[in-house]
Amino acid sequence: MKCYPKSGCRKAITSTILLWILCLASPSLFGQIKVMSYNIHYGIGMNKENSLKDIAGLIKETAPDIVGLQEIGDSAMAAELGQLTGMYFVFGPSLGKMDGYGDAVLSKYPIVYDGNHSIPSASSSRYQVMALTVDLSTKSPGLGKVRLINTHFDWLKTIGSKHARLSTVDVIEEAFFNTAAVPTILTGDFNAEPGSEEIAKLKKYGWTDSGEPGHHKTIPSTHPTHQIDYIFFRGKKDFAVKKFSVLYGVLSSDHLPVVAELELIRR
């Protein structure tokens, strides 16, 4: 490099070295991930009519990279949402069969299905937790792979259901997180409010609520009074929350969708 006068050259080199050191000392930013979680109430809106097209339209307008969906009628409904949104889809059956109800995940990017497990329930309903790995490298090479876990906890306000929900946290840990070698996100209808034992147990394992701090009511969608829908992530060193929002005024379900924009900061 030619530089005149020589003192100016030394200053330029020194500035470059200092900038390099600062970059190495600062967290690396690999890109942003937009995640949605939405309990769609089997595609029935508050007007009691089929709302799948409205739900798909909302997803396309919001443009998330990954969507965790709860209360899916069957695999055909998951496939229809995949077709309407133009996204990859995976269905997680709660009853162990593709023509029964369950949950689903949509993704803009290629996925590998990691599996599906039944979770404890004290009600007549049955629930599951599913996980998949999303390859976000086509969005940004630095993003790489991210694991998404999606679930729906038992819903009754009974001692048995509470213990079922608490046990579900252990199932998630044993089934999926112990083997997770990539940054992990958890979406779902937890049927538990922010101050509950269930949420406290998740945090004890190391999960972070992307909606904190703040109050984010998600149900009922007409006049929300409680929060039971969440987007958590594992590892404060892996993610930074850029934005969290509840999509108020959406009446395509009895729940409101929640959206988190997460910055991947370390691999």
Phi and psi in degrees as GROMACS dihedral restraints (atoms count N, CA, C in turn):
[ dihedral_restraints ]
;  ai    aj    ak    al  type     phi  dphi    fc
    3     4     5     6     1   -92.0    20    10
    4     5     6     7     1   135.0    20    10
    6     7     8     9     1  -151.9    20    10
    7     8     9    10     1   129.4    20    10
    9    10    11    12     1  -132.8    20    10
   10    11    12    13     1   135.0    20    10
   12    13    14    15     1   -73.5    20    10
   13    14    15    16     1   171.4    20    10
   15    16    17    18     1   -62.9    20    10
   16    17    18    19     1   -32.4    20    10
   18    19    20    21     1   -62.3    20    10
   19    20    21    22     1   -35.9    20    10
   21    22    23    24     1   -66.5    20    10
   22    23    24    25     1   -35.3    20    10
   24    25    26    27     1   -64.1    20    10
   25    26    27    28     1   -44.0    20    10
   27    28    29    30     1   -61.1    20    10
   28    29    30    31     1   -39.9    20    10
   30    31    32    33     1   -64.0    20    10
   31    32    33    34     1   -41.2    20    10
   33    34    35    36     1   -64.6    20    10
   34    35    36    37     1   -43.4    20    10
   36    37    38    39     1   -64.9    20    10
   37    38    39    40     1   -42.6    20    10
   39    40    41    42     1   -61.7    20    10
   40    41    42    43     1   -42.8    20    10
   42    43    44    45     1   -63.0    20    10
   43    44    45    46     1   -40.2    20    10
   45    46    47    48     1   -64.7    20    10
   46    47    48    49     1   -42.8    20    10
   48    49    50    51     1   -64.1    20    10
   49    50    51    52     1   -42.8    20    10
   51    52    53    54     1   -62.0    20    10
   52    53    54    55     1   -42.0    20    10
   54    55    56    57     1   -63.0    20    10
   55    56    57    58     1   -40.6    20    10
   57    58    59    60     1   -62.7    20    10
   58    59    60    61     1   -44.2    20    10
   60    61    62    63     1   -62.8    20    10
   61    62    63    64     1   -42.4    20    10
   63    64    65    66     1   -63.4    20    10
   64    65    66    67     1   -39.0    20    10
   66    67    68    69     1   -65.1    20    10
   67    68    69    70     1   -39.8    20    10
   69    70    71    72     1   -68.2    20    10
   70    71    72    73     1   -32.7    20    10
   72    73    74    75     1   -80.0    20    10
   73    74    75    76     1   -21.1    20    10
   75    76    77    78     1   -90.0    20    10
   76    77    78    79     1   154.2    20    10
   78    79    80    81     1   -60.9    20    10
   79    80    81    82     1   139.2    20    10
   81    82    83    84     1   -80.3    20    10
   82    83    84    85     1   135.8    20    10
   84    85    86    87     1  -103.9    20    10
   85    86    87    88     1   118.7    20    10
   87    88    89    90     1  -101.7    20    10
   88    89    90    91     1   -12.8    20    10
   90    91    92    93     1   138.7    20    10
   91    92    93    94     1   169.9    20    10
   93    94    95    96     1  -108.3    20    10
   94    95    96    97     1   142.1    20    10
   96    97    98    99     1  -121.6    20    10
   97    98    99   100     1   128.1    20    10
   99   100   101   102     1  -103.9    20    10
  100   101   102   103     1   124.8    20    10
  102   103   104   105     1  -123.3    20    10
  103   104   105   106     1   137.6    20    10
  105   106   107   108     1  -119.5    20    10
  106   107   108   109     1   143.8    20    10
  108   109   110   111     1  -126.0    20    10
  109   110   111   112     1   133.1    20    10
  111   112   113   114     1  -152.7    20    10
  112   113   114   115     1   118.9    20    10
  114   115   116   117     1   -85.1    20    10
  115   116   117   118     1   110.2    20    10
  117   118   119   120     1   -94.6    20    10
  118   119   120   121     1     4.6    20    10
  120   121   122   123     1    55.4    20    10
  121   122   123   124     1    42.5    20    10
  123   124   125   126     1    59.7    20    10
  124   125   126   127     1    26.7    20    10
  126   127   128   129     1    73.9    20    10
  127   128   129   130     1    26.3    20    10
  129   130   131   132     1  -113.7    20    10
  130   131   132   133     1   119.9    20    10
  132   133   134   135     1   -80.9    20    10
  133   134   135   136     1   177.3    20    10
  135   136   137   138     1   -67.4    20    10
  136   137   138   139     1   -15.5    20    10
  138   139   140   141     1   -88.1    20    10
  139   140   141   142     1     7.7    20    10
  141   142   143   144     1    69.4    20    10
  142   143   144   145     1    14.6    20    10
  144   145   146   147     1  -110.2    20    10
  145   146   147   148     1   162.2    20    10
  147   148   149   150     1   -61.3    20    10
  148   149   150   151     1   128.6    20    10
  150   151   152   153     1  -120.6    20    10
  151   152   153   154     1    14.1    20    10
  153   154   155   156     1   -59.1    20    10
  154   155   156   157     1   -41.3    20    10
  156   157   158   159     1   -66.1    20    10
  157   158   159   160     1   -37.4    20    10
  159   160   161   162     1   -66.4    20    10
  160   161   162   163     1   -40.9    20    10
  162   163   164   165     1   -62.9    20    10
  163   164   165   166     1   -45.8    20    10
  165   166   167   168     1   -63.1    20    10
  166   167   168   169     1   -40.1    20    10
  168   169   170   171     1   -62.4    20    10
  169   170   171   172     1   -40.6    20    10
  171   172   173   174     1   -63.8    20    10
  172   173   174   175     1   -43.2    20    10
  174   175   176   177     1   -62.5    20    10
  175   176   177   178     1   -44.0    20    10
  177   178   179   180     1   -64.0    20    10
  178   179   180   181     1   -39.6    20    10
  180   181   182   183     1   -67.9    20    10
  181   182   183   184     1   -40.1    20    10
  183   184   185   186     1   -73.8    20    10
  184   185   186   187     1   -29.6    20    10
  186   187   188   189     1    58.9    20    10
  187   188   189   190     1    52.0    20    10
  189   190   191   192     1   -74.3    20    10
  190   191   192   193     1   156.8    20    10
  192   193   194   195     1   -78.9    20    10
  193   194   195   196     1   -35.7    20    10
  195   196   197   198     1  -138.9    20    10
  196   197   198   199     1   142.1    20    10
  198   199   200   201     1  -130.4    20    10
  199   200   201   202     1   125.5    20    10
  201   202   203   204     1   -96.9    20    10
  202   203   204   205     1   119.8    20    10
  204   205   206   207     1  -113.6    20    10
  205   206   207   208     1   138.5    20    10
  207   208   209   210     1  -118.7    20    10
  208   209   210   211     1   158.0    20    10
  210   211   212   213     1    59.3    20    10
  211   212   213   214     1    65.7    20    10
  213   214   215   216     1  -100.9    20    10
  214   215   216   217     1   134.8    20    10
  216   217   218   219     1   -63.0    20    10
  217   218   219   220     1   -44.7    20    10
  219   220   221   222     1  -170.8    20    10
  220   221   222   223     1  -177.4    20    10
  222   223   224   225     1   -65.1    20    10
  223   224   225   226     1   -29.6    20    10
  225   226   227   228     1   -65.0    20    10
  226   227   228   229     1   -37.8    20    10
  228   229   230   231     1   -66.7    20    10
  229   230   231   232     1   -40.2    20    10
  231   232   233   234     1   -62.5    20    10
  232   233   234   235     1   -41.9    20    10
  234   235   236   237     1   -64.8    20    10
  235   236   237   238     1   -38.8    20    10
  237   238   239   240     1   -64.0    20    10
  238   239   240   241     1   -41.6    20    10
  240   241   242   243     1   -66.0    20    10
  241   242   243   244     1   -36.6    20    10
  243   244   245   246     1   -62.6    20    10
  244   245   246   247     1   -41.9    20    10
  246   247   248   249     1   -68.1    20    10
  247   248   249   250     1   -43.3    20    10
  249   250   251   252     1   -66.8    20    10
  250   251   252   253     1   -32.3    20    10
  252   253   254   255     1   -95.0    20    10
  253   254   255   256     1   -15.5    20    10
  255   256   257   258     1    73.1    20    10
  256   257   258   259     1    28.5    20    10
  258   259   260   261     1  -115.1    20    10
  259   260   261   262     1   156.0    20    10
  261   262   263   264     1   -63.5    20    10
  262   263   264   265     1   150.8    20    10
  264   265   266   267     1  -140.9    20    10
  265   266   267   268     1   151.5    20    10
  267   268   269   270     1  -137.8    20    10
  268   269   270   271     1   135.0    20    10
  270   271   272   273     1  -104.9    20    10
  271   272   273   274     1   134.5    20    10
  273   274   275   276     1  -112.8    20    10
  274   275   276   277     1   102.4    20    10
  276   277   278   279     1   -72.9    20    10
  277   278   279   280     1   136.4    20    10
  279   280   281   282     1   -84.5    20    10
  280   281   282   283     1   -25.2    20    10
  282   283   284   285     1  -104.3    20    10
  283   284   285   286     1     8.1    20    10
  285   286   287   288     1    76.7    20    10
  286   287   288   289     1    14.5    20    10
  288   289   290   291     1  -141.5    20    10
  289   290   291   292     1   147.2    20    10
  291   292   293   294     1   -73.4    20    10
  292   293   294   295     1   -18.2    20    10
  294   295   296   297     1   -97.7    20    10
  295   296   297   298     1    16.6    20    10
  297   298   299   300     1  -112.6    20    10
  298   299   300   301     1   176.1    20    10
  300   301   302   303     1   -76.9    20    10
  301   302   303   304     1   166.6    20    10
  303   304   305   306     1   176.3    20    10
  304   305   306   307     1  -148.9    20    10
  306   307   308   309     1  -127.8    20    10
  307   308   309   310     1   175.2    20    10
  309   310   311   312     1  -154.4    20    10
  310   311   312   313     1   162.9    20    10
  312   313   314   315     1  -130.3    20    10
  313   314   315   316     1   137.0    20    10
  315   316   317   318     1  -112.1    20    10
  316   317   318   319     1   146.3    20    10
  318   319   320   321     1  -146.3    20    10
  319   320   321   322     1   140.0    20    10
  321   322   323   324     1   -73.3    20    10
  322   323   324   325     1   -20.1    20    10
  324   325   326   327     1  -120.5    20    10
  325   326   327   328     1   161.1    20    10
  327   328   329   330     1   -55.8    20    10
  328   329   330   331     1   145.3    20    10
  330   331   332   333     1  -130.6    20    10
  331   332   333   334     1   154.5    20    10
  333   334   335   336     1  -123.2    20    10
  334   335   336   337     1   123.6    20    10
  336   337   338   339     1   -77.4    20    10
  337   338   339   340     1   119.8    20    10
  339   340   341   342     1   -90.3    20    10
  340   341   342   343     1   -20.2    20    10
  342   343   344   345     1   139.4    20    10
  343   344   345   346     1   178.8    20    10
  345   346   347   348     1  -147.9    20    10
  346   347   348   349     1   133.9    20    10
  348   349   350   351     1  -132.3    20    10
  349   350   351   352     1   141.6    20    10
  351   352   353   354     1   -68.1    20    10
  352   353   354   355     1   147.6    20    10
  354   355   356   357     1  -122.1    20    10
  355   356   357   358     1   158.5    20    10
  357   358   359   360     1   -59.9    20    10
  358   359   360   361     1   146.4    20    10
  360   361   362   363     1  -150.5    20    10
  361   362   363   364     1   137.7    20    10
  363   364   365   366     1  -104.9    20    10
  364   365   366   367     1    -0.4    20    10
  366   367   368   369     1  -101.4    20    10
  367   368   369   370     1   179.2    20    10
  369   370   371   372     1   -74.1    20    10
  370   371   372   373     1   -16.8    20    10
  372   373   374   375     1   -78.5    20    10
  373   374   375   376     1   158.5    20    10
  375   376   377   378     1  -121.5    20    10
  376   377   378   379     1   146.1    20    10
  378   379   380   381     1  -132.2    20    10
  379   380   381   382     1   169.0    20    10
  381   382   383   384     1  -146.2    20    10
  382   383   384   385     1   165.7    20    10
  384   385   386   387     1  -128.4    20    10
  385   386   387   388     1   132.6    20    10
  387   388   389   390     1  -124.1    20    10
  388   389   390   391     1   156.3    20    10
  390   391   392   393     1  -144.7    20    10
  391   392   393   394     1   148.6    20    10
  393   394   395   396     1  -149.7    20    10
  394   395   396   397     1   159.3    20    10
  396   397   398   399     1  -108.6    20    10
  397   398   399   400     1   128.2    20    10
  399   400   401   402     1  -106.3    20    10
  400   401   402   403     1   128.6    20    10
  402   403   404   405     1   -94.0    20    10
  403   404   405   406     1   104.1    20    10
  405   406   407   408     1   -94.6    20    10
  406   407   408   409     1    10.4    20    10
  408   409   410   411     1   -65.3    20    10
  409   410   411   412     1   -23.9    20    10
  411   412   413   414     1   -75.1    20    10
  412   413   414   415     1   -21.3    20    10
  414   415   416   417     1   -78.5    20    10
  415   416   417   418     1   -46.5    20    10
  417   418   419   420     1  -155.6    20    10
  418   419   420   421     1   124.5    20    10
  420   421   422   423     1   -54.9    20    10
  421   422   423   424     1   -31.1    20    10
  423   424   425   426     1   -73.8    20    10
  424   425   426   427     1   -20.0    20    10
  426   427   428   429     1   -70.9    20    10
  427   428   429   430     1   -42.8    20    10
  429   430   431   432     1    64.3    20    10
  430   431   432   433     1  -137.5    20    10
  432   433   434   435     1  -105.8    20    10
  433   434   435   436     1   142.6    20    10
  435   436   437   438     1  -132.3    20    10
  436   437   438   439     1   137.8    20    10
  438   439   440   441     1   -93.8    20    10
  439   440   441   442     1   135.1    20    10
  441   442   443   444     1  -115.5    20    10
  442   443   444   445     1   126.5    20    10
  444   445   446   447     1  -109.3    20    10
  445   446   447   448     1   132.0    20    10
  447   448   449   450     1  -130.9    20    10
  448   449   450   451     1   136.9    20    10
  450   451   452   453     1  -156.0    20    10
  451   452   453   454     1   172.0    20    10
  453   454   455   456     1  -141.4    20    10
  454   455   456   457     1   113.7    20    10
  456   457   458   459     1   -78.6    20    10
  457   458   459   460     1   159.9    20    10
  459   460   461   462     1   -55.1    20    10
  460   461   462   463     1   151.6    20    10
  462   463   464   465     1  -114.0    20    10
  463   464   465   466     1   -18.6    20    10
  465   466   467   468     1   -66.7    20    10
  466   467   468   469     1   150.5    20    10
  468   469   470   471     1   -93.5    20    10
  469   470   471   472     1    59.8    20    10
  471   472   473   474     1  -125.4    20    10
  472   473   474   475     1   164.4    20    10
  474   475   476   477     1   -60.7    20    10
  475   476   477   478     1   -42.4    20    10
  477   478   479   480     1   -61.3    20    10
  478   479   480   481     1   -44.2    20    10
  480   481   482   483     1   -67.7    20    10
  481   482   483   484     1   -36.3    20    10
  483   484   485   486     1   -61.5    20    10
  484   485   486   487     1   -45.3    20    10
  486   487   488   489     1   -67.2    20    10
  487   488   489   490     1   -31.9    20    10
  489   490   491   492     1   -64.1    20    10
  490   491   492   493     1   -43.3    20    10
  492   493   494   495     1   -64.0    20    10
  493   494   495   496     1   -43.0    20    10
  495   496   497   498     1   -62.3    20    10
  496   497   498   499     1   -39.7    20    10
  498   499   500   501     1   -68.5    20    10
  499   500   501   502     1   -31.2    20    10
  501   502   503   504     1   -60.3    20    10
  502   503   504   505     1   -36.5    20    10
  504   505   506   507     1   -58.6    20    10
  505   506   507   508     1   -40.1    20    10
  507   508   509   510     1   -67.5    20    10
  508   509   510   511     1   -38.2    20    10
  510   511   512   513     1   -62.3    20    10
  511   512   513   514     1   -45.1    20    10
  513   514   515   516     1   -57.3    20    10
  514   515   516   517     1   -44.6    20    10
  516   517   518   519     1   -62.7    20    10
  517   518   519   520     1   -49.1    20    10
  519   520   521   522     1   -71.8    20    10
  520   521   522   523     1   -39.9    20    10
  522   523   524   525     1   -74.0    20    10
  523   524   525   526     1   -37.4    20    10
  525   526   527   528     1  -128.7    20    10
  526   527   528   529     1   -41.9    20    10
  528   529   530   531     1   -74.9    20    10
  529   530   531   532     1   -31.6    20    10
  531   532   533   534     1   -60.5    20    10
  532   533   534   535     1   -21.9    20    10
  534   535   536   537     1  -107.6    20    10
  535   536   537   538     1     5.3    20    10
  537   538   539   540     1   -77.9    20    10
  538   539   540   541     1   120.4    20    10
  540   541   542   543     1  -107.6    20    10
  541   542   543   544     1     8.8    20    10
  543   544   545   546     1  -130.7    20    10
  544   545   546   547     1   162.0    20    10
  546   547   548   549     1   -54.8    20    10
  547   548   549   550     1   140.6    20    10
  549   550   551   552     1  -127.3    20    10
  550   551   552   553     1   137.8    20    10
  552   553   554   555     1  -120.9    20    10
  553   554   555   556     1   142.4    20    10
  555   556   557   558     1  -122.4    20    10
  556   557   558   559     1   121.3    20    10
  558   559   560   561     1  -116.1    20    10
  559   560   561   562     1   152.1    20    10
  561   562   563   564     1   164.8    20    10
  562   563   564   565     1   168.7    20    10
  564   565   566   567     1   -95.5    20    10
  565   566   567   568     1   103.3    20    10
  567   568   569   570     1   -88.4    20    10
  568   569   570   571     1    -7.9    20    10
  570   571   572   573     1    48.7    20    10
  571   572   573   574     1    39.5    20    10
  573   574   575   576     1  -148.5    20    10
  574   575   576   577     1   139.2    20    10
  576   577   578   579     1   -87.4    20    10
  577   578   579   580     1   164.8    20    10
  579   580   581   582     1   -53.7    20    10
  580   581   582   583     1   -34.8    20    10
  582   583   584   585     1   -90.1    20    10
  583   584   585   586     1    10.5    20    10
  585   586   587   588     1   -79.4    20    10
  586   587   588   589     1   164.7    20    10
  588   589   590   591     1   -64.3    20    10
  589   590   591   592     1   -33.2    20    10
  591   592   593   594     1   -63.4    20    10
  592   593   594   595     1   -45.9    20    10
  594   595   596   597     1   -67.1    20    10
  595   596   597   598     1   -39.5    20    10
  597   598   599   600     1   -61.5    20    10
  598   599   600   601     1   -37.4    20    10
  600   601   602   603     1   -68.4    20    10
  601   602   603   604     1   -39.8    20    10
  603   604   605   606     1   -58.7    20    10
  604   605   606   607     1   -44.7    20    10
  606   607   608   609     1   -66.4    20    10
  607   608   609   610     1   -33.5    20    10
  609   610   611   612     1   -63.5    20    10
  610   611   612   613     1   -34.3    20    10
  612   613   614   615     1   -74.0    20    10
  613   614   615   616     1   -15.3    20    10
  615   616   617   618     1   116.3    20    10
  616   617   618   619     1     6.1    20    10
  618   619   620   621     1   -78.1    20    10
  619   620   621   622     1   147.9    20    10
  621   622   623   624     1  -120.3    20    10
  622   623   624   625     1   133.9    20    10
  624   625   626   627     1   -80.8    20    10
  625   626   627   628     1   117.4    20    10
  627   628   629   630     1   -69.3    20    10
  628   629   630   631     1   -13.0    20    10
  630   631   632   633     1   -89.2    20    10
  631   632   633   634     1    -4.1    20    10
  633   634   635   636     1   -86.0    20    10
  634   635   636   637     1   146.6    20    10
  636   637   638   639     1   -81.2    20    10
  637   638   639   640     1   165.8    20    10
  639   640   641   642     1   132.8    20    10
  640   641   642   643     1   166.4    20    10
  642   643   644   645     1  -114.9    20    10
  643   644   645   646     1   125.0    20    10
  645   646   647   648     1  -131.8    20    10
  646   647   648   649     1    86.7    20    10
  648   649   650   651     1   -72.9    20    10
  649   650   651   652     1   134.3    20    10
  651   652   653   654     1  -125.4    20    10
  652   653   654   655     1    -6.6    20    10
  654   655   656   657     1  -151.7    20    10
  655   656   657   658     1   143.6    20    10
  657   658   659   660     1   -72.7    20    10
  658   659   660   661     1   156.4    20    10
  660   661   662   663     1   -65.2    20    10
  661   662   663   664     1   -27.0    20    10
  663   664   665   666     1   -70.7    20    10
  664   665   666   667     1   -47.0    20    10
  666   667   668   669     1  -141.4    20    10
  667   668   669   670     1    79.5    20    10
  669   670   671   672     1   -63.0    20    10
  670   671   672   673     1   135.3    20    10
  672   673   674   675     1  -125.6    20    10
  673   674   675   676     1   -15.0    20    10
  675   676   677   678     1  -136.8    20    10
  676   677   678   679     1   154.2    20    10
  678   679   680   681     1  -110.3    20    10
  679   680   681   682     1   122.6    20    10
  681   682   683   684     1  -134.3    20    10
  682   683   684   685     1     1.7    20    10
  684   685   686   687     1  -110.7    20    10
  685   686   687   688     1   133.3    20    10
  687   688   689   690     1  -142.6    20    10
  688   689   690   691     1   160.9    20    10
  690   691   692   693     1  -130.1    20    10
  691   692   693   694     1   111.3    20    10
  693   694   695   696     1  -106.2    20    10
  694   695   696   697     1   161.9    20    10
  696   697   698   699     1  -139.9    20    10
  697   698   699   700     1   157.6    20    10
  699   700   701   702     1  -108.1    20    10
  700   701   702   703     1   116.0    20    10
  702   703   704   705     1   104.9    20    10
  703   704   705   706     1   101.9    20    10
  705   706   707   708     1   -65.9    20    10
  706   707   708   709     1   -18.7    20    10
  708   709   710   711     1   -85.0    20    10
  709   710   711   712     1   -10.2    20    10
  711   712   713   714     1   -93.0    20    10
  712   713   714   715     1   -33.6    20    10
  714   715   716   717     1  -131.3    20    10
  715   716   717   718     1   150.1    20    10
  717   718   719   720     1  -124.6    20    10
  718   719   720   721     1   136.3    20    10
  720   721   722   723     1   -83.8    20    10
  721   722   723   724     1   118.4    20    10
  723   724   725   726     1   -87.4    20    10
  724   725   726   727     1   -35.7    20    10
  726   727   728   729     1  -163.8    20    10
  727   728   729   730     1   142.6    20    10
  729   730   731   732     1  -132.6    20    10
  730   731   732   733     1   137.2    20    10
  732   733   734   735     1  -149.1    20    10
  733   734   735   736     1   152.3    20    10
  735   736   737   738     1  -105.9    20    10
  736   737   738   739     1   132.5    20    10
  738   739   740   741     1   -86.8    20    10
  739   740   741   742     1    82.2    20    10
  741   742   743   744     1   -68.6    20    10
  742   743   744   745     1   148.5    20    10
  744   745   746   747     1    89.9    20    10
  745   746   747   748     1    -2.7    20    10
  747   748   749   750     1   -86.8    20    10
  748   749   750   751     1   120.3    20    10
  750   751   752   753     1  -114.4    20    10
  751   752   753   754     1    26.4    20    10
  753   754   755   756     1   -78.5    20    10
  754   755   756   757     1    -5.1    20    10
  756   757   758   759     1  -155.4    20    10
  757   758   759   760     1   172.7    20    10
  759   760   761   762     1   -80.8    20    10
  760   761   762   763     1    -9.6    20    10
  762   763   764   765     1  -104.6    20    10
  763   764   765   766     1   159.5    20    10
  765   766   767   768     1  -102.0    20    10
  766   767   768   769     1   142.4    20    10
  768   769   770   771     1   -74.6    20    10
  769   770   771   772     1   148.3    20    10
  771   772   773   774     1  -118.9    20    10
  772   773   774   775     1   147.8    20    10
  774   775   776   777     1  -134.6    20    10
  775   776   777   778     1   133.4    20    10
  777   778   779   780     1  -124.0    20    10
  778   779   780   781     1   133.8    20    10
  780   781   782   783     1  -105.9    20    10
  781   782   783   784     1   114.1    20    10
  783   784   785   786     1  -114.4    20    10
  784   785   786   787     1   135.3    20    10
  786   787   788   789     1   -97.7    20    10
  787   788   789   790     1   123.9    20    10
  789   790   791   792     1   -80.3    20    10
  790   791   792   793     1   119.2    20    10
  792   793   794   795     1  -112.3    20    10
  793   794   795   796     1   -12.7    20    10
  795   796   797   798     1  -156.7    20    10
  796   797   798   799     1   142.3    20    10
